[in-house]
Amino acid sequence: MSIEQALCFWLLFMSLVSFLAMGADKRRAKKGAWRTPEKRLFLFAALGGAPGALLGMYVFHHKTKHWYFVVGFWALFLLQAAAAVYFLFF
C-alpha cells in the first residue's frame, strides 16, 4: 500500500467515524441519554474526519446552531483538503 493510498484510507475511515459519531450523538440527544463529549467530536474531525463531521452535521441537523461547530468543522475541512492536495500533488 502506498502512502497516498494509506492517506486516502485514513481520511475515509475517520470521516466514517465522525459521521457515525454525529448520528449517534443526535440520537442520544433526542432520547436524553449520555452524550458524546464535544471535544471528542472535534477530535475525530481534527484527525481527518472533517468531511464526515460536516456531512453528519447537515444530514442529522446536529450542532448546526452552534457557531463554533459550523466554523470549526469548515475550517478543519479546508485545512485537511489543502493538506491532502499539497501532499498528493506536490
MIDOSE-1310 file (N, C-alpha, C; in nm, 2 decimals, decimal comma, always signed):
residues 90
msie	+0,09/-0,12/+0,00/+0,00/+0,00/+0,00/+0,09/+0,12/+0,00; +0,06/+0,21/-0,09/+0,14/+0,34/-0,10/+0,10/+0,43/+0,01; +0,18/+0,54/+0,03/+0,14/+0,64/+0,13/+0,02/+0,71/+0,09; +0,00/+0,73/-0,04/-0,12/+0,80/-0,09/-0,25/+0,72/-0,06
qalc	-0,24/+0,59/-0,08/-0,35/+0,50/-0,05/-0,38/+0,50/+0,10; -0,28/+0,49/+0,18/-0,29/+0,49/+0,32/-0,36/+0,62/+0,37; -0,32/+0,73/+0,31/-0,38/+0,86/+0,35/-0,53/+0,86/+0,31; -0,56/+0,82/+0,19/-0,70/+0,82/+0,15/-0,78/+0,72/+0,24
fwll	-0,73/+0,61/+0,27/-0,80/+0,51/+0,36/-0,82/+0,58/+0,50; -0,72/+0,64/+0,55/-0,73/+0,71/+0,68/-0,84/+0,82/+0,68; -0,84/+0,90/+0,58/-0,94/+1,01/+0,57/-1,08/+0,95/+0,55; -1,09/+0,85/+0,48/-1,23/+0,79/+0,46/-1,27/+0,72/+0,59
fmsl	-1,18/+0,65/+0,66/-1,21/+0,59/+0,79/-1,25/+0,69/+0,89; -1,17/+0,80/+0,91/-1,20/+0,90/+1,01/-1,33/+0,97/+0,97; -1,36/+0,99/+0,84/-1,48/+1,06/+0,80/-1,60/+0,97/+0,84; -1,59/+0,84/+0,82/-1,70/+0,75/+0,86/-1,72/+0,75/+1,01
vsfl	-1,61/+0,75/+1,09/-1,62/+0,76/+1,23/-1,69/+0,89/+1,28; -1,65/+1,00/+1,22/-1,71/+1,13/+1,25/-1,85/+1,13/+1,22; -1,89/+1,08/+1,10/-2,03/+1,08/+1,06/-2,11/+1,00/+1,15; -2,07/+0,88/+1,19/-2,14/+0,79/+1,28/-2,15/+0,85/+1,42
amga	-2,04/+0,92/+1,46/-2,05/+0,98/+1,59/-2,15/+1,09/+1,60; -2,16/+1,17/+1,49/-2,26/+1,28/+1,49/-2,40/+1,22/+1,49; -2,42/+1,11/+1,42/-2,55/+1,05/+1,41/-2,59/+0,99/+1,55; -2,49/+0,92/+1,61/-2,52/+0,86/+1,74/-2,55/+0,96/+1,85
dkrr	-2,47/+1,07/+1,84/-2,49/+1,18/+1,94/-2,63/+1,25/+1,92; -2,67/+1,26/+1,80/-2,80/+1,32/+1,78/-2,91/+1,23/+1,83; -2,90/+1,10/+1,80/-2,99/+1,00/+1,85/-3,00/+1,00/+2,00; -2,89/+1,01/+2,07/-2,88/+1,02/+2,21/-2,94/+1,15/+2,27
akkg	-2,92/+1,26/+2,19/-2,98/+1,39/+2,24/-3,13/+1,38/+2,24; -3,19/+1,32/+2,14/-3,33/+1,31/+2,13/-3,39/+1,22/+2,24; -3,31/+1,12/+2,29/-3,36/+1,03/+2,39/-3,32/+1,08/+2,53; -3,24/+1,19/+2,54/-3,20/+1,24/+2,67/-3,09/+1,15/+2,74
awrt	-3,02/+1,07/+2,66/-2,92/+0,98/+2,71/-2,79/+1,04/+2,72; -2,69/+0,96/+2,76/-2,55/+1,01/+2,77/-2,50/+1,05/+2,63; -2,43/+1,17/+2,63/-2,39/+1,23/+2,50/-2,24/+1,21/+2,48; -2,20/+1,22/+2,35/-2,06/+1,22/+2,32/-2,01/+1,36/+2,35
pekr	-1,90/+1,37/+2,42/-1,84/+1,50/+2,45/-1,80/+1,57/+2,33; -1,82/+1,70/+2,33/-1,79/+1,79/+2,21/-1,65/+1,78/+2,18; -1,56/+1,77/+2,28/-1,42/+1,76/+2,25/-1,39/+1,63/+2,16; -1,46/+1,53/+2,19/-1,44/+1,40/+2,11/-1,48/+1,42/+1,97
lflf	-1,60/+1,49/+1,95/-1,64/+1,52/+1,81/-1,54/+1,60/+1,73; -1,49/+1,70/+1,80/-1,38/+1,78/+1,74/-1,25/+1,70/+1,71; -1,22/+1,61/+1,81/-1,10/+1,53/+1,79/-1,11/+1,44/+1,67; -1,23/+1,38/+1,65/-1,25/+1,29/+1,53/-1,24/+1,38/+1,40
aalg	-1,29/+1,50/+1,40/-1,28/+1,58/+1,29/-1,14/+1,63/+1,26; -1,07/+1,66/+1,37/-0,93/+1,71/+1,36/-0,84/+1,60/+1,31; -0,87/+1,47/+1,34/-0,78/+1,36/+1,30/-0,81/+1,31/+1,15; -0,88/+1,39/+1,08/-0,90/+1,36/+0,94/-1,05/+1,34/+0,90
gapg	-1,14/+1,35/+1,00/-1,28/+1,32/+0,97/-1,36/+1,44/+0,95; -1,31/+1,56/+0,92/-1,39/+1,68/+0,90/-1,49/+1,66/+0,79; -1,46/+1,60/+0,67/-1,57/+1,58/+0,57/-1,69/+1,50/+0,63; -1,66/+1,39/+0,70/-1,77/+1,32/+0,76/-1,85/+1,39/+0,87
allg	-1,77/+1,47/+0,95/-1,84/+1,55/+1,05/-1,93/+1,65/+0,99; -1,88/+1,72/+0,88/-1,97/+1,82/+0,81/-2,09/+1,75/+0,76; -2,07/+1,64/+0,69/-2,19/+1,57/+0,63/-2,28/+1,52/+0,74; -2,23/+1,47/+0,85/-2,32/+1,43/+0,96/-2,39/+1,55/+1,02
myvf	-2,32/+1,66/+1,03/-2,39/+1,78/+1,09/-2,51/+1,82/+1,01; -2,50/+1,82/+0,88/-2,61/+1,86/+0,80/-2,71/+1,75/+0,77; -2,67/+1,62/+0,76/-2,77/+1,51/+0,74/-2,85/+1,50/+0,87; -2,79/+1,50/+0,99/-2,87/+1,48/+1,11/-2,92/+1,60/+1,17
hhkt	-2,89/+1,72/+1,11/-2,92/+1,85/+1,17/-2,88/+1,86/+1,31; -2,75/+1,83/+1,33/-2,69/+1,82/+1,46/-2,58/+1,92/+1,48; -2,59/+2,01/+1,58/-2,49/+2,11/+1,61/-2,48/+2,22/+1,51; -2,58/+2,23/+1,43/-2,58/+2,34/+1,32/-2,61/+2,48/+1,38
khwy	-2,66/+2,48/+1,50/-2,69/+2,61/+1,56/-2,57/+2,66/+1,65; -2,47/+2,58/+1,66/-2,35/+2,61/+1,74/-2,25/+2,67/+1,65; -2,22/+2,80/+1,65/-2,13/+2,86/+1,55/-1,99/+2,80/+1,56; -1,95/+2,76/+1,67/-1,81/+2,70/+1,68/-1,80/+2,57/+1,61
fvvg	-1,91/+2,49/+1,60/-1,91/+2,37/+1,53/-1,91/+2,40/+1,38; -2,00/+2,49/+1,33/-2,00/+2,52/+1,19/-1,87/+2,58/+1,14; -1,82/+2,68/+1,21/-1,69/+2,74/+1,17/-1,58/+2,64/+1,19; -1,57/+2,57/+1,30/-1,46/+2,48/+1,33/-1,46/+2,37/+1,23
fwal	-1,57/+2,30/+1,20/-1,57/+2,19/+1,11/-1,53/+2,24/+0,97; -1,58/+2,35/+0,93/-1,55/+2,40/+0,79/-1,40/+2,44/+0,79; -1,35/+2,50/+0,90/-1,20/+2,53/+0,90/-1,12/+2,41/+0,89; -1,15/+2,31/+0,97/-1,08/+2,18/+0,97/-1,09/+2,11/+0,83
fllq	-1,20/+2,12/+0,77/-1,22/+2,06/+0,63/-1,13/+2,13/+0,53; -1,13/+2,27/+0,53/-1,05/+2,34/+0,44/-0,90/+2,31/+0,46; -0,86/+2,30/+0,59/-0,72/+2,27/+0,62/-0,68/+2,13/+0,57; -0,77/+2,04/+0,60/-0,74/+1,90/+0,56/-0,74/+1,88/+0,40
aaaa	-0,83/+1,95/+0,34/-0,84/+1,95/+0,19/-0,71/+2,01/+0,13; -0,67/+2,12/+0,18/-0,55/+2,18/+0,13/-0,43/+2,10/+0,16; -0,42/+2,04/+0,28/-0,31/+1,95/+0,31/-0,31/+1,82/+0,22; -0,42/+1,77/+0,19/-0,43/+1,65/+0,11/-0,39/+1,68/-0,03
vyfl	-0,44/+1,79/-0,09/-0,40/+1,84/-0,22/-0,25/+1,86/-0,23; -0,19/+1,93/-0,13/-0,05/+1,95/-0,13/+0,03/+1,82/-0,12; -0,01/+1,74/-0,03/+0,06/+1,61/-0,01/+0,05/+1,52/-0,14; -0,06/+1,51/-0,20/-0,08/+1,42/-0,31/-0,02/+1,48/-0,44
ff	-0,02/+1,61/-0,46/+0,03/+1,66/-0,59/+0,16/+1,74/-0,59; +0,21/+1,77/-0,47/+0,34/+1,84/-0,47/+0,45/+1,77/-0,40
